[in-house]
Amino acid sequence: MNQALPAKTLSLGSNESPVENSRLSILCGECHRNIKIIEEELLVKCYQQGSDFVLQGKASDVEVATRVLIELYKLTAQRSGLEESKVYQVVNNASEAKPDDSPFERVQAPFKQVVAKSKAQSTYMKSIDKHDVVFGVGPAGTGKTYLAVAKAVDALLNDDVKRIVLVRPVVEAGESLGFLPGDIGQKIDPYLRPLYDALYELLGVERVEKLIEAKTIELAPLAYMRGRTLSDAFVIMDEAQNTTVAQMKMLLTRTGFGSKVVLTGDLSQIDLPKGTYSGLKHALTILKGVKGIDVNKFTGKDIVRHPLVQRIVDAYEKHDRND
């Protein structure tokens, strides 16, 4: 052990409440995989001595690792194992949290409780509560669309709105609707599938289908929004980077009384024809500082998928900055 670095011993058990070996095994993971994740992500050394853990590293990193081990041990009470994604989530949350931080925002949907997994996600959820128009901008995997759908479901169930309108521009990697098989419903279905999936997970398939049939939930391509005024509605525009300037203006001016509009997008994945300026990029420039509008920006650090995804996004962002 490197004596140049301070060390701290964490005892998970006590005489009144001794550690259970089965839970200790779950905490450490197969071949101590969970401990290795903690070491790699938090830049500490972690040595197990029975029910004690000796943590070595910078004092601030050791404190974070201590919170991670305590939280993970609490989770082992379920005795169902710890998924690798859950370990990374706990590490990320502990890294961002301060001892006096308030709990992250959460939404209770019928089929699932949705809890913000990072400080950025929590701020985004609060922003949706406070503003009429909210932009969520950043790379894939940061929860922009999923959290917006969760907030929409919450608003609908609490009677804050009368309907949910989910919109996407039909522009994807050079394909056009005319070349896809089927009627218009079948053509747009693949573009709206991520929104369907989020709704199914939160409300259940049967309830979602009934709400769609009753037009309480509407899923539509952006072109269908022209000429409408959306009152008492929670509107989500996904993939907003693939709107033109005119389309973005058109959607934003559909906002009616009692409505909330959330627009999500990733400026690094624009699929518009060459030479076409992104409506999202344009809106972020001209609407800055407008009362009632808020912009939430996510980075690679906010990705809640596999940590490799975060490193891939960081590599691409670094390459783009150097070009």
VOPAGU-2260 file (C-alpha; in pm, 1 decimal, decimal comma):
REM VOPAGU-2260
SITE   aa  ch    i         X         Y         Z
SITE  MET   A    0       0,0       0,0       0,0
SITE  ASN   A    1     132,7     346,0     -89,7
SITE  GLN   A    2     177,6     523,4     244,5
SITE  ALA   A    3     219,0     861,5      70,1
SITE  LEU   A    4    -159,1     877,3      24,9
SITE  PRO   A    5    -402,2     912,0     316,1
SITE  ALA   A    6    -607,7     605,4     401,6
SITE  LYS   A    7    -946,2     560,6     565,1
SITE  THR   A    8   -1105,5     245,7     703,0
SITE  LEU   A    9   -1478,2     203,1     647,1
SITE  SER   A   10   -1657,4     -51,1     868,1
SITE  LEU   A   11   -1990,5    -153,9     720,9
SITE  GLY   A   12   -2094,8    -363,6    1018,9
SITE  SER   A   13   -2117,4    -331,3    1395,7
SITE  ASN   A   14   -2176,2    -557,8    1696,1
SITE  GLU   A   15   -2547,4    -474,2    1682,5
SITE  SER   A   16   -2572,4    -516,8    1304,7
SITE  PRO   A   17   -2299,9    -742,9    1165,3
SITE  VAL   A   18   -2238,2    -762,7     793,5
SITE  GLU   A   19   -2393,7   -1056,6     610,8
SITE  ASN   A   20   -2142,9   -1242,0     395,3
SITE  SER   A   21   -2398,2   -1289,3     118,0
SITE  ARG   A   22   -2455,7    -913,7      93,5
SITE  LEU   A   23   -2084,2    -847,6     111,6
SITE  SER   A   24   -2032,7   -1081,1    -184,8
SITE  ILE   A   25   -2299,9    -894,9    -384,9
SITE  LEU   A   26   -2137,6    -562,7    -297,4
SITE  CYS   A   27   -1794,6    -667,1    -420,1
SITE  GLY   A   28   -1927,6    -840,1    -731,8
SITE  GLU   A   29   -1787,7   -1133,8    -921,6
SITE  CYS   A   30   -1406,5   -1125,0    -909,2
SITE  HIS   A   31   -1439,9    -793,8    -719,2
SITE  ARG   A   32   -1569,1    -629,7   -1038,2
SITE  ASN   A   33   -1768,7    -363,2    -849,5
SITE  ILE   A   34   -1466,8    -269,7    -638,8
SITE  LYS   A   35   -1258,3    -233,7    -954,0
SITE  ILE   A   36   -1518,9       3,0   -1101,2
SITE  ILE   A   37   -1498,8     219,0    -789,6
SITE  GLU   A   38   -1120,2     225,2    -809,0
SITE  GLU   A   39   -1110,5     310,9   -1179,9
SITE  GLU   A   40   -1383,5     576,1   -1173,8
SITE  LEU   A   41   -1288,2     747,7    -848,0
SITE  LEU   A   42    -909,0     710,2    -867,7
SITE  VAL   A   43    -877,8     539,2    -530,2
SITE  LYS   A   44    -742,3     210,8    -402,1
SITE  CYS   A   45    -986,0     -10,1    -215,6
SITE  TYR   A   46    -869,2    -304,4      -5,4
SITE  GLN   A   47   -1119,4    -540,6     154,8
SITE  GLN   A   48   -1044,7    -674,4     501,3
SITE  GLY   A   49   -1346,1    -883,5     601,1
SITE  SER   A   50   -1633,0    -640,1     651,6
SITE  ASP   A   51   -1393,9    -343,8     649,1
SITE  PHE   A   52   -1270,4    -152,6     346,6
SITE  VAL   A   53    -947,7      45,3     347,9
SITE  LEU   A   54    -971,4     336,3     104,5
SITE  GLN   A   55    -663,4     519,0     -14,1
SITE  GLY   A   56    -635,4     828,0    -231,7
SITE  LYS   A   57    -707,4    1199,7    -222,4
SITE  ALA   A   58    -927,7    1288,2      72,8
SITE  SER   A   59   -1211,0    1415,0    -150,8
SITE  ASP   A   60   -1202,5    1098,4    -364,8
SITE  VAL   A   61   -1196,7     876,3     -56,2
SITE  GLU   A   62   -1505,9    1052,7      80,9
SITE  VAL   A   63   -1692,2     992,2    -244,3
SITE  ALA   A   64   -1586,0     625,9    -246,7
SITE  THR   A   65   -1707,6     594,2     111,8
SITE  ARG   A   66   -2053,7     720,7      14,1
SITE  VAL   A   67   -2057,8     481,0    -282,3
SITE  LEU   A   68   -1977,3     175,3     -70,2
SITE  ILE   A   69   -2238,8     267,2     189,0
SITE  GLU   A   70   -2505,4     321,3     -77,5
SITE  LEU   A   71   -2420,4       0,8    -262,0
SITE  TYR   A   72   -2433,7    -198,5      60,6
SITE  LYS   A   73   -2783,1     -60,8     127,2
SITE  LEU   A   74   -2887,6    -182,0    -217,8
SITE  THR   A   75   -2767,1    -535,0    -142,1
SITE  ALA   A   76   -3053,4    -571,5     104,4
SITE  GLN   A   77   -3263,2    -678,9    -196,4
SITE  ARG   A   78   -3023,6    -972,4    -244,7
SITE  SER   A   79   -3082,3    -964,1    -619,6
SITE  GLY   A   80   -2734,5    -869,4    -730,8
SITE  LEU   A   81   -2598,5    -534,5    -845,6
SITE  GLU   A   82   -2605,1    -464,7   -1216,0
SITE  GLU   A   83   -2294,0    -295,6   -1349,8
SITE  SER   A   84   -2504,5      -3,5   -1475,3
SITE  LYS   A   85   -2637,0      51,2   -1122,4
SITE  VAL   A   86   -2284,8      63,6    -979,9
SITE  TYR   A   87   -2185,8     328,5   -1235,1
SITE  GLN   A   88   -2502,3     523,7   -1157,2
SITE  VAL   A   89   -2427,7     528,2    -783,3
SITE  VAL   A   90   -2068,0     633,3    -855,1
SITE  ASN   A   91   -2181,0     917,2   -1083,5
SITE  ASN   A   92   -2441,5    1042,9    -837,0
SITE  ALA   A   93   -2199,9    1035,4    -545,0
SITE  SER   A   94   -1937,5    1220,2    -752,1
SITE  GLU   A   95   -2177,2    1506,7    -823,0
SITE  ALA   A   96   -2352,9    1524,4    -487,8
SITE  LYS   A   97   -2242,2    1734,5    -194,8
SITE  PRO   A   98   -2330,1    1647,7     165,4
SITE  ASP   A   99   -2587,3    1930,4     175,7
SITE  ASP   A  100   -2734,4    1865,2    -169,6
SITE  SER   A  101   -3109,7    1818,8    -179,1
SITE  PRO   A  102   -3237,2    1486,8    -318,6
SITE  PHE   A  103   -3260,5    1454,3    -695,9
SITE  GLU   A  104   -3596,8    1514,4    -860,8
SITE  ARG   A  105   -3829,0    1219,4    -915,6
SITE  VAL   A  106   -4158,8    1135,1   -1084,0
SITE  GLN   A  107   -4390,0     850,4    -984,2
SITE  ALA   A  108   -4550,5     694,8   -1292,4
SITE  PRO   A  109   -4796,1     402,9   -1265,6
SITE  PHE   A  110   -4542,3     143,1   -1377,0
SITE  LYS   A  111   -4216,6     301,2   -1265,3
SITE  GLN   A  112   -4064,0     567,8   -1044,1
SITE  VAL   A  113   -3829,3     785,7   -1246,4
SITE  VAL   A  114   -3544,8     941,2   -1048,0
SITE  ALA   A  115   -3293,0    1186,5   -1190,7
SITE  LYS   A  116   -2958,1    1010,7   -1218,0
SITE  SER   A  117   -2740,0    1321,2   -1218,1
SITE  LYS   A  118   -2744,5    1682,6   -1106,9
SITE  ALA   A  119   -2795,1    1792,4   -1468,5
SITE  GLN   A  120   -3100,2    1568,3   -1502,2
SITE  SER   A  121   -3244,1    1700,8   -1176,4
SITE  THR   A  122   -3194,9    2062,0   -1289,3
SITE  TYR   A  123   -3361,4    1976,7   -1621,8
SITE  MET   A  124   -3667,8    1833,0   -1446,0
SITE  LYS   A  125   -3697,9    2142,9   -1226,0
SITE  SER   A  126   -3664,2    2361,8   -1534,4
SITE  ILE   A  127   -3959,2    2185,6   -1697,7
SITE  ASP   A  128   -4169,0    2265,0   -1389,8
SITE  LYS   A  129   -4076,2    2633,5   -1393,6
SITE  HIS   A  130   -4076,1    2730,6   -1763,0
SITE  ASP   A  131   -4322,6    2718,2   -2051,6
SITE  VAL   A  132   -4061,5    2633,0   -2314,5
SITE  VAL   A  133   -3757,3    2421,7   -2227,8
SITE  PHE   A  134   -3469,1    2305,6   -2446,2
SITE  GLY   A  135   -3272,0    1993,0   -2353,2
SITE  VAL   A  136   -2957,4    1979,7   -2564,6
SITE  GLY   A  137   -2677,8    1724,4   -2553,9
SITE  PRO   A  138   -2555,7    1381,6   -2663,0
SITE  ALA   A  139   -2756,5    1061,8   -2672,8
SITE  GLY   A  140   -2788,5     873,8   -2345,9
SITE  THR   A  141   -2832,7    1176,4   -2119,3
SITE  GLY   A  142   -3203,9    1111,0   -2061,1
SITE  LYS   A  143   -3334,3    1424,5   -2234,7
SITE  THR   A  144   -3632,8    1263,6   -2406,3
SITE  TYR   A  145   -3713,9     999,6   -2145,5
SITE  LEU   A  146   -3732,9    1252,6   -1862,6
SITE  ALA   A  147   -3946,5    1485,2   -2075,0
SITE  VAL   A  148   -4191,7    1199,2   -2139,2
SITE  ALA   A  149   -4193,9    1119,3   -1765,9
SITE  LYS   A  150   -4278,9    1481,0   -1683,5
SITE  ALA   A  151   -4549,9    1480,4   -1951,6
SITE  VAL   A  152   -4706,9    1166,2   -1806,0
SITE  ASP   A  153   -4694,4    1321,4   -1458,5
SITE  ALA   A  154   -4862,9    1640,1   -1583,5
SITE  LEU   A  155   -5136,7    1440,4   -1757,1
SITE  LEU   A  156   -5210,9    1221,1   -1455,3
SITE  ASN   A  157   -5224,8    1527,1   -1229,0
SITE  ASP   A  158   -5465,2    1701,5   -1470,4
SITE  ASP   A  159   -5219,0    1982,8   -1533,4
SITE  VAL   A  160   -5270,4    1924,5   -1906,7
SITE  LYS   A  161   -5543,8    1756,2   -2108,2
SITE  ARG   A  162   -5322,2    1577,9   -2358,2
SITE  ILE   A  163   -4968,7    1490,4   -2458,8
SITE  VAL   A  164   -4842,3    1567,8   -2808,4
SITE  LEU   A  165   -4519,3    1395,4   -2912,9
SITE  VAL   A  166   -4355,1    1527,3   -3228,8
SITE  ARG   A  167   -4051,0    1434,2   -3437,3
SITE  PRO   A  168   -3922,2    1572,4   -3765,1
SITE  VAL   A  169   -3913,1    1292,8   -4021,2
SITE  VAL   A  170   -3552,4    1335,7   -4129,4
SITE  GLU   A  171   -3318,8    1041,4   -4075,1
SITE  ALA   A  172   -2982,9     962,7   -4230,8
SITE  GLY   A  173   -3079,3    1046,0   -4587,7
SITE  GLU   A  174   -3397,5     836,5   -4610,0
SITE  SER   A  175   -3728,9     988,7   -4710,8
SITE  LEU   A  176   -4082,9     876,0   -4634,8
SITE  GLY   A  177   -4153,7     816,5   -5001,1
SITE  PHE   A  178   -3909,0     528,3   -5012,3
SITE  LEU   A  179   -4043,4     353,1   -4703,2
SITE  PRO   A  180   -4313,8      85,0   -4736,9
SITE  GLY   A  181   -4669,8     113,7   -4602,1
SITE  ASP   A  182   -4924,9     386,4   -4535,0
SITE  ILE   A  183   -4840,9     710,8   -4351,4
SITE  GLY   A  184   -4893,2     549,3   -4010,2
SITE  GLN   A  185   -4651,5     268,5   -4092,3
SITE  LYS   A  186   -4404,8     514,1   -4244,7
SITE  ILE   A  187   -4374,4     736,3   -3937,1
SITE  ASP   A  188   -4386,5     456,4   -3678,1
SITE  PRO   A  189   -4007,8     389,0   -3678,0
SITE  TYR   A  190   -3939,5     757,8   -3613,3
SITE  LEU   A  191   -4171,7     766,7   -3312,9
SITE  ARG   A  192   -4068,8     429,7   -3168,2
SITE  PRO   A  193   -3841,5     573,7   -2893,2
SITE  LEU   A  194   -4136,0     779,6   -2768,8
SITE  TYR   A  195   -4367,6     478,5   -2773,0
SITE  ASP   A  196   -4111,2     277,6   -2576,0
SITE  ALA   A  197   -4087,4     543,4   -2303,6
SITE  LEU   A  198   -4465,1     564,1   -2274,2
SITE  TYR   A  199   -4504,3     185,7   -2255,9
SITE  GLU   A  200   -4245,4     164,7   -1978,9
SITE  LEU   A  201   -4415,8     434,3   -1772,6
SITE  LEU   A  202   -4784,8     366,6   -1833,3
SITE  GLY   A  203   -4807,9      12,6   -1968,7
SITE  VAL   A  204   -4896,3     -91,2   -2322,5
SITE  GLU   A  205   -5271,7    -128,5   -2271,0
SITE  ARG   A  206   -5319,2     212,9   -2111,9
SITE  VAL   A  207   -5104,9     386,5   -2374,3
SITE  GLU   A  208   -5304,2     229,0   -2657,7
SITE  LYS   A  209   -5630,7     345,9   -2500,6
SITE  LEU   A  210   -5497,5     700,1   -2454,6
SITE  ILE   A  211   -5377,8     709,2   -2814,5
SITE  GLU   A  212   -5714,8     583,5   -2935,8
SITE  ALA   A  213   -5886,1     856,9   -2732,4
SITE  LYS   A  214   -5639,2    1111,3   -2878,7
SITE  THR   A  215   -5526,6    1201,5   -2527,1
SITE  ILE   A  216   -5179,3    1104,3   -2645,0
SITE  GLU   A  217   -5094,1    1208,6   -2998,4
SITE  LEU   A  218   -4782,5    1104,8   -3185,2
SITE  ALA   A  219   -4723,6    1287,6   -3508,3
SITE  PRO   A  220   -4459,7    1404,4   -3755,3
SITE  LEU   A  221   -4370,3    1772,3   -3737,5
SITE  ALA   A  222   -4540,0    1849,2   -4070,9
SITE  TYR   A  223   -4878,4    1775,3   -3909,8
SITE  MET   A  224   -4841,3    2065,6   -3664,0
SITE  ARG   A  225   -4883,8    2346,2   -3917,8
SITE  GLY   A  226   -5196,0    2555,6   -3865,9
SITE  ARG   A  227   -5270,8    2421,1   -3517,1
SITE  THR   A  228   -5279,9    2587,6   -3176,3
SITE  LEU   A  229   -5190,5    2352,4   -2892,5
SITE  SER   A  230   -5364,5    2460,0   -2570,8
SITE  ASP   A  231   -5360,7    2269,1   -2239,1
SITE  ALA   A  232   -5107,9    2029,9   -2388,7
SITE  PHE   A  233   -4763,9    1897,7   -2299,2
SITE  VAL   A  234   -4571,6    1905,6   -2627,1
SITE  ILE   A  235   -4242,0    1725,1   -2674,1
SITE  MET   A  236   -4036,0    1773,6   -2986,5
SITE  ASP   A  237   -3769,6    1504,1   -3012,0
SITE  GLU   A  238   -3469,3    1520,9   -3248,3
SITE  ALA   A  239   -3513,1    1897,3   -3273,6
SITE  GLN   A  240   -3172,7    1933,5   -3439,3
SITE  ASN   A  241   -3334,3    1802,6   -3758,9
SITE  THR   A  242   -3579,3    2089,6   -3793,5
SITE  THR   A  243   -3528,0    2374,9   -4034,7
SITE  VAL   A  244   -3544,8    2732,9   -3906,8
SITE  ALA   A  245   -3897,2    2770,4   -4047,7
SITE  GLN   A  246   -4012,7    2442,7   -3888,2
SITE  MET   A  247   -3877,0    2540,3   -3547,9
SITE  LYS   A  248   -4053,5    2877,5   -3562,1
SITE  MET   A  249   -4371,6    2703,7   -3673,1
SITE  LEU   A  250   -4370,2    2462,9   -3378,4
SITE  LEU   A  251   -4283,6    2722,4   -3116,3
SITE  THR   A  252   -4565,5    2947,3   -3234,2
SITE  ARG   A  253   -4816,2    2662,4   -3189,8
SITE  THR   A  254   -4788,9    2713,2   -2811,9
SITE  GLY   A  255   -5126,5    2788,1   -2655,3
SITE  PHE   A  256   -5252,7    2879,1   -2309,2
SITE  GLY   A  257   -5188,0    2617,5   -2044,2
SITE  SER   A  258   -4929,1    2441,5   -2258,6
SITE  LYS   A  259   -4570,5    2338,5   -2200,1
SITE  VAL   A  260   -4320,6    2269,3   -2476,9
SITE  VAL   A  261   -4001,0    2067,1   -2433,3
SITE  LEU   A  262   -3758,6    2039,0   -2723,7
SITE  THR   A  263   -3473,8    1787,7   -2716,4
SITE  GLY   A  264   -3186,4    1746,6   -2956,9
SITE  ASP   A  265   -2822,2    1666,8   -3020,6
SITE  LEU   A  266   -2636,3    1922,1   -3233,0
SITE  SER   A  267   -2367,2    1665,4   -3314,3
SITE  GLN   A  268   -2619,0    1445,8   -3502,0
SITE  ILE   A  269   -2779,9    1675,2   -3758,5
SITE  ASP   A  270   -2918,2    1480,5   -4055,8
SITE  LEU   A  271   -3051,3    1773,9   -4256,9
SITE  PRO   A  272   -2948,2    1810,9   -4623,0
SITE  LYS   A  273   -2612,9    1978,6   -4671,7
SITE  GLY   A  274   -2643,8    2354,7   -4656,3
SITE  THR   A  275   -2963,5    2351,4   -4446,2
SITE  TYR   A  276   -2925,1    2535,8   -4117,6
SITE  SER   A  277   -3055,7    2358,8   -3807,8
SITE  GLY   A  278   -3360,3    2520,0   -3652,7
SITE  LEU   A  279   -3241,8    2409,8   -3309,5
SITE  LYS   A  280   -2904,9    2580,6   -3347,1
SITE  HIS   A  281   -3077,7    2895,2   -3473,9
SITE  ALA   A  282   -3332,6    2896,4   -3188,7
SITE  LEU   A  283   -3065,5    2859,0   -2921,8
SITE  THR   A  284   -2901,3    3173,1   -3059,2
SITE  ILE   A  285   -3198,5    3406,6   -3102,8
SITE  LEU   A  286   -3410,6    3295,0   -2804,3
SITE  LYS   A  287   -3134,9    3328,2   -2546,9
SITE  GLY   A  288   -3262,6    3530,3   -2253,2
SITE  VAL   A  289   -3628,1    3530,9   -2361,8
SITE  LYS   A  290   -3854,1    3520,8   -2055,0
SITE  GLY   A  291   -4031,7    3188,1   -2010,5
SITE  ILE   A  292   -3769,5    2992,0   -2207,1
SITE  ASP   A  293   -3488,5    2792,3   -2048,7
SITE  VAL   A  294   -3199,7    2600,0   -2203,7
SITE  ASN   A  295   -3046,1    2293,9   -2037,2
SITE  LYS   A  296   -2720,9    2167,0   -2183,8
SITE  PHE   A  297   -2590,7    1816,5   -2120,4
SITE  THR   A  298   -2237,2    1692,1   -2185,4
SITE  GLY   A  299   -2069,1    1355,1   -2215,8
SITE  LYS   A  300   -2032,5    1353,9   -1836,2
SITE  ASP   A  301   -2411,3    1333,5   -1804,2
SITE  ILE   A  302   -2448,3    1013,2   -2006,9
SITE  VAL   A  303   -2617,4     745,3   -1798,3
SITE  ARG   A  304   -2550,6     454,4   -2032,3
SITE  HIS   A  305   -2238,1     239,7   -2030,3
SITE  PRO   A  306   -1932,3     455,9   -1941,2
SITE  LEU   A  307   -1775,1     357,3   -2273,5
SITE  VAL   A  308   -2046,9     562,7   -2445,2
SITE  GLN   A  309   -1935,7     865,0   -2246,0
SITE  ARG   A  310   -1575,4     814,2   -2350,7
SITE  ILE   A  311   -1677,7     776,1   -2716,8
SITE  VAL   A  312   -1876,4    1100,5   -2706,0
SITE  ASP   A  313   -1586,3    1279,6   -2536,0
SITE  ALA   A  314   -1348,2    1157,5   -2807,9
SITE  TYR   A  315   -1574,9    1287,5   -3085,9
SITE  GLU   A  316   -1620,9    1622,9   -2909,8
SITE  LYS   A  317   -1244,2    1657,9   -2868,7
SITE  HIS   A  318   -1191,6    1575,3   -3237,7
SITE  ASP   A  319   -1452,6    1833,9   -3343,4
SITE  ARG   A  320   -1289,5    2104,1   -3129,6
SITE  ASN   A  321    -952,2    2037,2   -3292,5
SITE  ASP   A  322   -1084,6    2053,1   -3649,3
